[in-house]
Amino acid sequence: MSSMIGRTRLYEFNPRYPLLKELRMLLEKAMQFLPDDEIQRLTIFRNRPRRKGKKL
C-alpha cells in the first residue's frame, strides 16, 4: 500500500501478506551490508515534505 503526503510517497507492508515475516527478515539481512550513514539516510522519517527551494 502507498499514500502521498505532499510530494512524498510512503509505502507500507500489507499485514496479511503471507510472506511478510520472510520479507522483513530479508530486508533486515540486506541492511546489515549497508554503511551506517546510508541506513540513517534511508530510514529518516519526516512529518511533512520539504518546502520548495529549501537548501538541503
Distance bins in CASP14 RR format, pairs under 12 A and 6 or more apart:
PFRMAT RR
TARGET T0000
AUTHOR 0000-0000-0000
RMODE 2
METHOD distances of the structure
MODEL  1
1 9 0 0 0 0 0 1 0 0 0 0 0
1 10 0 0 0 0 1 0 0 0 0 0 0
1 11 1 0 0 1 0 0 0 0 0 0 0
1 12 1 0 1 0 0 0 0 0 0 0 0
1 13 1 0 0 1 0 0 0 0 0 0 0
1 14 1 0 0 1 0 0 0 0 0 0 0
1 15 0 0 0 0 1 0 0 0 0 0 0
1 16 0 0 0 0 0 1 0 0 0 0 0
1 17 0 0 0 0 0 1 0 0 0 0 0
2 8 0 0 0 0 0 1 0 0 0 0 0
2 9 1 0 1 0 0 0 0 0 0 0 0
2 10 1 0 0 1 0 0 0 0 0 0 0
2 11 1 0 1 0 0 0 0 0 0 0 0
2 12 1 0 0 1 0 0 0 0 0 0 0
2 13 0 0 0 0 0 1 0 0 0 0 0
2 14 0 0 0 0 0 1 0 0 0 0 0
3 9 1 0 0 1 0 0 0 0 0 0 0
3 10 1 0 1 0 0 0 0 0 0 0 0
3 11 0 0 0 0 1 0 0 0 0 0 0
3 12 0 0 0 0 1 0 0 0 0 0 0
4 10 1 0 0 1 0 0 0 0 0 0 0
4 11 0 0 0 0 0 1 0 0 0 0 0
4 49 0 0 0 0 1 0 0 0 0 0 0
5 11 0 0 0 0 0 1 0 0 0 0 0
5 45 0 0 0 0 0 1 0 0 0 0 0
5 46 0 0 0 0 1 0 0 0 0 0 0
5 47 0 0 0 0 1 0 0 0 0 0 0
5 48 1 0 0 1 0 0 0 0 0 0 0
5 49 1 0 0 1 0 0 0 0 0 0 0
5 50 0 0 0 0 0 1 0 0 0 0 0
6 46 0 0 0 0 0 1 0 0 0 0 0
6 47 0 0 0 0 0 1 0 0 0 0 0
6 48 1 0 0 1 0 0 0 0 0 0 0
6 49 1 0 1 0 0 0 0 0 0 0 0
6 50 0 0 0 0 1 0 0 0 0 0 0
6 51 0 0 0 0 0 1 0 0 0 0 0
6 52 0 0 0 0 0 1 0 0 0 0 0
7 46 0 0 0 0 0 1 0 0 0 0 0
7 48 0 0 0 0 0 1 0 0 0 0 0
7 49 1 0 1 0 0 0 0 0 0 0 0
7 50 0 0 0 0 1 0 0 0 0 0 0
7 51 0 0 0 0 0 1 0 0 0 0 0
7 52 0 0 0 0 1 0 0 0 0 0 0
8 44 0 0 0 0 0 1 0 0 0 0 0
8 45 0 0 0 0 0 1 0 0 0 0 0
8 46 1 0 0 1 0 0 0 0 0 0 0
8 47 0 0 0 0 0 1 0 0 0 0 0
8 48 0 0 0 0 1 0 0 0 0 0 0
8 49 1 0 1 0 0 0 0 0 0 0 0
8 50 0 0 0 0 1 0 0 0 0 0 0
9 49 0 0 0 0 0 1 0 0 0 0 0
10 45 0 0 0 0 1 0 0 0 0 0 0
10 46 0 0 0 0 1 0 0 0 0 0 0
10 47 0 0 0 0 0 1 0 0 0 0 0
10 48 0 0 0 0 0 1 0 0 0 0 0
10 49 0 0 0 0 0 1 0 0 0 0 0
12 20 0 0 0 0 0 1 0 0 0 0 0
13 19 0 0 0 0 0 1 0 0 0 0 0
13 20 1 0 1 0 0 0 0 0 0 0 0
13 21 0 0 0 0 0 1 0 0 0 0 0
13 22 0 0 0 0 0 1 0 0 0 0 0
13 23 1 0 0 1 0 0 0 0 0 0 0
13 24 1 0 0 1 0 0 0 0 0 0 0
13 27 0 0 0 0 1 0 0 0 0 0 0
14 20 1 0 0 1 0 0 0 0 0 0 0
14 23 0 0 0 0 0 1 0 0 0 0 0
15 21 0 0 0 0 0 1 0 0 0 0 0
15 23 0 0 0 0 0 1 0 0 0 0 0
15 24 0 0 0 0 0 1 0 0 0 0 0
17 23 1 0 0 1 0 0 0 0 0 0 0
17 24 0 0 0 0 0 1 0 0 0 0 0
19 25 0 0 0 0 1 0 0 0 0 0 0
19 26 0 0 0 0 1 0 0 0 0 0 0
19 27 0 0 0 0 0 1 0 0 0 0 0
20 26 0 0 0 0 0 1 0 0 0 0 0
20 27 0 0 0 0 0 1 0 0 0 0 0
21 27 0 0 0 0 0 1 0 0 0 0 0
21 28 0 0 0 0 0 1 0 0 0 0 0
22 28 0 0 0 0 0 1 0 0 0 0 0
22 29 0 0 0 0 0 1 0 0 0 0 0
23 29 0 0 0 0 0 1 0 0 0 0 0
23 30 0 0 0 0 0 1 0 0 0 0 0
24 30 0 0 0 0 0 1 0 0 0 0 0
24 31 0 0 0 0 0 1 0 0 0 0 0
25 31 0 0 0 0 0 1 0 0 0 0 0
25 32 0 0 0 0 0 1 0 0 0 0 0
26 32 0 0 0 0 0 1 0 0 0 0 0
26 33 0 0 0 0 0 1 0 0 0 0 0
27 33 0 0 0 0 0 1 0 0 0 0 0
27 34 0 0 0 0 0 1 0 0 0 0 0
27 39 0 0 0 0 0 1 0 0 0 0 0
27 42 0 0 0 0 0 1 0 0 0 0 0
27 43 0 0 0 0 0 1 0 0 0 0 0
28 34 0 0 0 0 0 1 0 0 0 0 0
28 39 0 0 0 0 0 1 0 0 0 0 0
28 43 0 0 0 0 0 1 0 0 0 0 0
30 38 0 0 0 0 0 1 0 0 0 0 0
30 39 0 0 0 0 0 1 0 0 0 0 0
30 42 0 0 0 0 0 1 0 0 0 0 0
31 38 0 0 0 0 1 0 0 0 0 0 0
31 39 1 0 1 0 0 0 0 0 0 0 0
31 40 0 0 0 0 0 1 0 0 0 0 0
31 42 0 0 0 0 1 0 0 0 0 0 0
31 43 0 0 0 0 1 0 0 0 0 0 0
32 38 0 0 0 0 0 1 0 0 0 0 0
32 39 0 0 0 0 1 0 0 0 0 0 0
33 39 0 0 0 0 0 1 0 0 0 0 0
34 40 0 0 0 0 1 0 0 0 0 0 0
34 41 0 0 0 0 1 0 0 0 0 0 0
34 42 1 0 0 1 0 0 0 0 0 0 0
34 43 0 0 0 0 0 1 0 0 0 0 0
35 41 0 0 0 0 1 0 0 0 0 0 0
35 42 0 0 0 0 0 1 0 0 0 0 0
36 42 0 0 0 0 0 1 0 0 0 0 0
36 43 0 0 0 0 0 1 0 0 0 0 0
37 43 0 0 0 0 0 1 0 0 0 0 0
37 44 0 0 0 0 0 1 0 0 0 0 0
38 44 0 0 0 0 0 1 0 0 0 0 0
41 56 0 0 0 0 0 1 0 0 0 0 0
44 50 0 0 0 0 0 1 0 0 0 0 0
46 54 0 0 0 0 0 1 0 0 0 0 0
48 54 0 0 0 0 0 1 0 0 0 0 0
50 56 0 0 0 0 1 0 0 0 0 0 0
END
